[in-house]
């Protein structure tokens, strides 16, 4: 597990975008994906908004995915396993990089064919607690023709990242403008933020 943690940190230091190709095991990714399918089948996902609770709006011309917030109160075995892995990564990050992370939040994200999310930053202007964005993908057999890449905008070095199963991406929430390109296939992930109120 520490190898995947080190992959995220090393590639982040090199390029401001950390990537671990196999951060989630195939078994955990499949179980989380099945959870997401079940939630969707039971109409438990909600339209994703823009902004936070102090200033939340909905605009399908900017963002068209659906989400479901993870919570330890759900006591789902596979989500708890995911939380345990993220907590281990936070401990590793704090000890090795003095990141000062004190909390986190995550949600499932489901993009159906034709869905997208236009350019944005993840940190709110009225709340700087989100320090790092971290996205874990749940898409097996993803093809280039499916689209749906994460496009991260950097000076003279835009990076297009395919949302393949098990891959996790990690970057500063207040630094990099990014977007989700139009997907031609159902696209699933767990998206979240490592937070600090310091």
Buried (B, 14 or more C-beta within 10 A) or exposed (E): EEEBBBBBBEBBEEBBBBBBEBBBBEEBBBBBBEBBBEBBEEEEBEEBBBEEEEEEEEEEEBBBBBBBEBEEEEEBEBBEBBBEBBEEBBEBBBEEEEBEBBEBBBBBBBBEEEBBBEEEBBBBEEBBBBBBBBBBBBBEEBEEEBBBBBBBEBEEEEBEBBBBBBBBBBBBBBBBEBBBBBBBBBBBBBBBBBBBEE
